């Protein structure tokens, strides 16, 4: 392991005493940590999201909007990193391992993040704990950073200091990493926000403000009709007269993540029934059911391909730029959710019942195997499901052939779509000379 990577990993895993940022290397480490921090919440929120059986309820819509906005935060933090000469990393040791604390968070003050089904306690104790509004203020020197608001204020202070020093020398800290570029045209949903291209101090501060105000660093609102900040407060977003969930005309912008989760926790947006998944997903627990293990491994393979595509999408050039739209978006919005739902209906024991559980769930682990190996894995599982359907296994008849066969048919369709997408990824990577 090279020394630079070792330093970054130590930064990611330690609870440390804050000292002001004084070098460009320290700033890049903080910004890589910001990328990892923002990304770490997405698998946790997504697991709760996928566990809901009703995708039309308000709880699902609220949670989905937060997960989408976190992806926006990831890209905004990555733009900040590229702007000061850094390269965003998502794979290998930079992939969060669950359960975990918020990267670099103080275990005494931050919630323990697991991959759990949607419950009121998860929203109250974990999700609201992550997103608790906090004042955007500098952390006390030689004390642990306690809030995400403090974390981003430390970054902004560091940028201001380093840029002032650079200006005195007649230079600037804002120069994209060689061979890498920022992008602004990614769509993260109606509430996702507009990515800021970072070119100077003011645009850097604007990018940080976008993250803080929308998410964890926002302040608590006061009177509901007089919000403290222009991004709105808890009753300015909800069910409209046309039946759709969204911003209500004539009000400020969308509410922060904390108050979205609070609506679920308070029962304003009640949770639907959920799949009976295990409390702590672990591949070792799926060994007795080859189907559950194979699905979980294929989920991890696809997730890993998405992470690799994310890293390459910041490289300069139209071909790399399209990786986000051609690789990441279909995986993020269609294939991972569909695979997750099939997995969450699959018992961890071969003779178990998917209606009773315990059922499997994604483990969101990084799989370093090559793209060619991953494609072969998808083809093998697809052929196995096809074979089961053709044979009409006795086990299906015993449990109710119509339901089981229908699920297998839906799974086969999902696997065929995913396999075709992975094959397209292989074609693209060959054309661009990538080793995904």
SULTAZI-V79376 format. One line per field, one symbol per residue. ss: DSSP state (H for helix, E for strand, - for the rest). A space follows every 10 residues. Layout:
# SULTAZI-V79376
ss=???
This chain:
# SULTAZI-V79376
ss=--HHHHHHHH HHH---E--- ---HHHHHHH HHHHHHHHHH HHHHHHHHHH HE-----HHH HHHHHHHHHH HHHHHHHHHH HHH------- -HHH-----E E--------- -EE------H HHHHHHHHHH ---------- ---E---HHH HHHHHHHHHH HHHHHHHH-- ---------E ---------- ---------- HHHHHHHHHH HHHH------ ---------- ------EEE- ----EEE--- ------HHHH HHHHH----- ---E--E--- --HHHH---H HHHHHHHHHH HHHHHHHHHH HH--E--HHH HHHHHHHHHH HHHHHHHHHH HHHH--E--- --------E- ---------- HHHHHHHHHH HHHHHHHHHH H--HHHHHH- HHHHHHHHHH HHHHHHHHHH HHHHHHHHHH HH----
